[in-house]
Amino acid sequence: STRRAAHGATVHPLQSAHRGVRAKGGEMGASKNPHDDISEVLIDEAKIAARVKALGAEITAAYPGNDELVLVSVLKGSLVFVGDLMRAIDRNVRIDVMEVSSYGGGNTESSGTVRILKDLSGSIDGLDVLIVEDIIDTGLTLNYLTSYLAGKNPRSVRIVTLLDKPARRIAELPVDWTGFEIPDKFVVGYGLDFGEHYRNLRYVGVLKRELYASLIGEA
Ligand code: 5GP
């Protein structure tokens, strides 16, 4: 179930909960064993590892020479992915982190604007930049981030995402590498959270609907 935000974009209610008003773990009835809250394992640990290795090889080949490649990790969801991916890239890399918020504080509707909570620490002037994202949904966040970074005079800006939900894309993006295309389900694990929980799961799983039903107005 989705609803229309003021600017006409279809916003996943959970995404609002995710980057806007955040459910606190203790209030949403999460189990003590996080695995009990998963209805389905979508991508298991071995599959992720194999795909990340392949992505690393492709990325290594795509940047010949030994000029510095700057991995820009979009926090916090890409933390786990970037840790594995950077070790699969066999060249000279530097890592920088950014944190963004898609929605205004205290608002469950998308404002359509992206706020930068943490900017780059180093310069990307003249360098190759690879944005590392956990999941692309509407594409609005990355659309903003890509043009923001392009304004800092890098040699190139490319995108790698672990997960992609193409069904919900609003902003068209040139995504250079995708780990897995997934259906329109709310997923957690391997860095992705709900209310800051489940990031440490080694697989990508679908969160049980009953855990967020009340947040999206279901009984
Ligand atoms: P968008 O592409 O819509 O601008 O936003 C992408 C962001 O929404 C992701 O970085 C992530 O924080 C959040 N998001 C979208 N779909 C999911 C999902 O299925 N699970 C989780 N945990 N976060 C999601």
Residues whose N, C-alpha, C, O or C-beta is under 5 A from the ligand:
A	BS01	5GP	Q15 G77 I135 I136 D137 T138 G139 L140 T141 L142 K185 F186 V187 V188 L192 D193 F194
